[in-house]
């Protein structure tokens, strides 16, 4: 067994996206701050409606997947395929842009807290031009693991580890084999999680503090991990953190705003397709996790 240590700490920076939504961005803050296949990780959270009310009006994507996880609040997703999904507290939206999708994400509240995450997950070249697809996972579909000091919400992959229950999330069967777990701890303690050798992994702390291999990780900090097959995390009472891991794709990445492809020529084609109304050509697909 090889314990993972911290390779890099990325402190999230306050930025604005969409029509003025205030977020904390760690991965994707700069193009070199990625972790294959993770392209971007945004954390949004505010009780001030001015920070989120303008939302994300219609915009295009091609070449990757977006994963939106709501901690609190109510967001409406609509896209050119005719999908209309209400994303509420505890729910997850898993969208494959594939060859092209145009969608909007708009708050359905005028006050109160809105908190959550959006992750951009790259697709390999062989999947970048597949049909766009979308699925909503309501809170009852998210797998829960009861832990001695809290609870783990398993969105993707399988949670396993020393003295931990083995729990499989609803998202599975993807080529990058992602693991996406939200740990919410009510008391101080320590846990050890199995993480596949060779998969890239990170921990993002969004409440409290965690310690990995003797190094403290504070709030709104992403800890990019070295390789290994186990991760041990010590945490304070009230700490909350995400664990993300996935199989790296190992292909060139060329990004231009909402388009992520493998070459400049493919990006130029995506821009032309969008300008000429051909970005979303092709049949829609129903997203199914096998």
C-alpha positions in Angstrom: 0.0 0.0 0.0 1.3 3.5 -1.0 -0.1 6.5 0.8 -0.7 9.5 -1.3 1.0 12.8 -0.4 0.4 16.4 -1.7 2.1 17.4 -4.9 0.6 20.9 -5.2 -1.8 23.2 -3.4 -4.1 25.4 -5.5 -5.8 28.2 -3.6 -9.1 29.0 -5.3 -9.5 32.6 -6.5 -12.7 34.7 -6.5 -13.8 35.2 -10.2 -17.0 36.0 -12.0 -18.6 33.8 -14.7 -21.8 33.6 -16.7 -23.8 36.8 -16.4 -21.9 37.8 -13.2 -22.1 34.8 -10.9 -19.4 35.0 -8.2 -17.4 31.8 -7.8 -14.2 30.4 -6.4 -12.1 28.7 -9.1 -9.2 26.3 -8.4 -8.6 23.9 -11.3 -8.9 25.8 -14.5 -7.9 29.2 -13.0 -5.1 29.1 -15.6 -4.7 26.6 -18.4 -1.7 24.9 -16.7 -3.7 24.4 -13.5 -5.6 21.3 -14.7 -5.4 17.7 -13.6 -6.1 15.3 -16.5 -9.0 14.6 -17.1 -10.3 17.4 -14.8 -10.4 20.7 -16.6 -12.1 23.0 -14.1 -13.5 23.1 -10.6 -15.7 25.9 -9.5 -17.2 26.4 -6.0 -20.1 28.9 -5.7 -21.8 29.9 -2.5 -23.5 33.1 -1.3 -26.6 34.2 0.5 -26.5 37.5 -1.4 -28.7 37.2 -4.5 -26.6 39.8 -6.3 -23.8 37.2 -6.4 -25.9 34.6 -8.3 -29.2 36.0 -9.6 -28.0 36.7 -13.1 -27.2 33.0 -13.6 -25.8 31.5 -16.8 -27.9 32.4 -19.8 -27.8 30.2 -23.0 -24.2 29.3 -24.0 -22.6 26.4 -26.0 -20.2 23.6 -25.1 -18.4 20.9 -27.1 -15.9 18.2 -26.2 -16.4 17.5 -22.5 -18.8 16.9 -19.6 -20.1 19.2 -17.0 -21.1 18.0 -13.5 -23.1 20.4 -11.3 -23.7 19.4 -7.7 -26.0 21.6 -5.6 -25.5 21.8 -1.9 -28.2 24.4 -1.4 -30.6 26.3 -3.7 -32.6 25.8 -6.9 -31.3 26.1 -10.4 -33.2 25.4 -13.7 -31.4 23.7 -16.6 -32.8 24.1 -20.1 -31.1 23.0 -23.4 -31.6 22.8 -27.1 -32.5 19.1 -26.8 -35.7 20.1 -24.9 -34.4 19.0 -21.5 -35.7 21.0 -18.6 -34.4 19.9 -15.2 -34.8 21.4 -11.7 -31.6 21.0 -9.8 -32.3 21.4 -6.1 -30.4 20.9 -2.8 -28.5 17.7 -2.8 -29.0 17.0 -6.5 -26.6 16.4 -9.4 -26.8 17.3 -13.1 -24.4 15.2 -15.3 -24.3 16.6 -18.8 -22.3 15.3 -21.8 -21.7 18.2 -24.2 -20.3 15.8 -26.8 -20.4 17.3 -30.3 -22.4 20.2 -29.0 -25.1 21.5 -26.7 -26.5 24.9 -25.9 -27.9 25.3 -22.5 -28.7 27.7 -19.7 -28.6 27.4 -15.9 -30.8 30.0 -14.2 -31.5 30.5 -10.4 -35.1 29.8 -9.4 -34.9 31.8 -6.2 -34.6 35.5 -5.4 -33.1 35.2 -1.9 -31.5 32.7 0.4 -28.3 30.6 0.0 -27.1 29.1 -3.2 -24.1 26.8 -2.9 -22.6 24.1 -5.0 -19.9 23.0 -7.4 -19.4 22.7 -11.1 -16.8 20.3 -12.5 -15.6 20.1 -16.1 -14.6 16.5 -17.0 -12.7 16.0 -20.3 -13.7 13.4 -22.9 -11.2 11.4 -24.9 -10.9 12.2 -28.6 -13.0 9.1 -29.5 -15.9 10.5 -27.5 -15.7 14.2 -28.1 -18.1 14.2 -31.1 -20.7 11.7 -29.7 -24.3 12.8 -29.2 -25.0 15.2 -26.4 -26.8 13.8 -23.4 -28.1 14.9 -20.0 -29.4 13.4 -16.8 -30.7 14.8 -13.4 -29.9 12.8 -10.3 -32.2 13.8 -7.4 -30.9 13.6 -3.8 -32.5 10.2 -3.2 -30.4 8.7 -6.0 -27.1 9.8 -4.5 -25.5 7.0 -2.5 -24.9 7.6 1.2 -22.2 6.0 3.4 -22.5 6.4 7.1 -19.1 7.0 8.7 -18.1 7.1 12.4 -17.7 10.9 12.2 -20.1 12.0 9.5 -21.4 11.0 6.1 -20.1 10.5 2.6 -22.2 11.3 -0.4 -21.0 9.0 -3.3 -21.8 10.6 -6.7 -19.5 8.6 -8.9 -17.4 5.5 -8.5 -17.0 3.2 -5.5 -16.1 4.3 -2.0 -13.8 1.8 -0.3 -11.2 2.0 2.5 -10.1 0.9 5.9 -13.1 0.6 8.2 -15.3 2.2 5.6 -18.4 0.7 4.1 -18.2 -0.1 0.4 -20.7 2.1 -1.4 -21.2 2.6 -5.2 -22.4 5.8 -6.6 -25.0 6.1 -9.3 -22.5 7.3 -11.9 -20.4 4.4 -13.4 -19.3 3.0 -16.7 -17.5 6.0 -17.9 -14.1 5.7 -19.7 -12.3 7.9 -17.2 -13.8 5.9 -14.2 -14.3 9.0 -12.1 -14.6 8.9 -8.3 -16.6 11.8 -6.8 -17.3 11.8 -3.1 -18.4 14.6 -0.7 -17.4 14.1 2.9 -19.3 16.0 5.5 -17.8 15.4 9.0 -19.4 16.4 12.3 -16.5 15.4 14.6 -12.8 15.4 14.3 -11.1 12.2 13.2 -9.2 10.3 10.4 -10.2 8.2 7.4 -8.4 6.1 4.8 -9.8 5.8 1.3 -8.7 3.5 -1.5 -7.8 5.5 -4.7 -6.9 3.6 -7.8 -3.1 3.5 -8.5 -2.4 5.6 -11.6 -5.5 7.7 -11.4 -5.1 11.5 -10.8 -6.7 12.7 -7.6 -7.3 15.8 -5.6 -9.1 16.9 -2.4 -11.0 20.2 -2.2 -11.8 21.5 1.2 -14.8 23.8 1.3 -15.4 24.0 5.0 -13.0 23.6 7.9 -9.6 22.1 7.5 -8.0 18.8 6.5 -4.5 17.4 7.0 -2.9 15.1 4.4 0.5 13.5 5.0 1.2 16.1 7.7 0.3 19.1 5.5 -2.7 21.3 6.3 -5.2 22.1 3.6 -7.4 25.1 4.4 -10.8 26.3 3.1 -11.1 26.8 -0.7 -7.8 25.0 -1.4 -7.4 22.1 -3.8 -4.7 19.6 -2.8 -3.4 17.8 -5.9 -2.1 14.4 -4.8 0.9 12.3 -5.8 0.2 8.8 -7.0 -0.6 5.9 -4.6 -3.4 3.5 -3.8 -4.5 5.0 -0.5 -5.4 8.4 0.9 -5.5 9.2 4.6 -7.1 12.4 5.6 -7.3 13.9 9.1 -10.1 16.4 9.6 -11.5 18.9 12.1 -15.1 18.9 13.4 -17.4 20.5 10.8 -15.0 19.9 7.9 -16.4 19.2 4.5 -14.3 18.2 1.5 -14.5 16.6 -2.0 -12.4 13.7 -3.2 -12.1 13.5 -6.9 -10.1 11.0 -8.9 -10.1 9.7 -12.5 -8.1 7.9 -15.1 -6.0 10.4 -17.1 -6.7 10.6 -20.8 -3.1 11.6 -21.8 -4.1 13.5 -25.0 -3.5 17.1 -26.1 -5.9 19.7 -24.8 -6.8 22.8 -26.7 -9.4 25.0 -25.0 -11.2 28.1 -26.3 -13.8 29.2 -23.8 -16.6 26.6 -23.8 -14.9 24.4 -26.4 -12.3 21.7 -25.4 -10.8 19.7 -28.2 -7.5 18.1 -29.2 -6.2 20.6 -31.8 -6.5 24.2 -33.0 -8.2 23.0 -36.2 -10.9 21.3 -34.2 -11.5 24.4 -32.1 -11.7 26.5 -35.3 -14.3 24.0 -36.6 -16.3 24.2 -33.4 -16.4 28.0 -33.7 -17.5 27.8 -37.3 -20.2 25.2 -36.5 -21.5 27.5 -33.7 -21.5 30.6 -35.9 -23.3 28.7 -38.7 -25.8 27.0 -36.5 -24.3 23.5 -36.9 -22.8 22.9 -33.5 -25.8 20.9 -32.3 -26.4 18.8 -35.5 -27.1 15.2 -34.8 -29.5 13.1 -32.7 -29.9 13.5 -29.0 -29.1 10.7 -26.6 -30.5 9.5 -23.3 -27.7 9.4 -20.8 -27.6 6.0 -19.1 -25.0 4.9 -16.5 -24.3 1.1 -17.0 
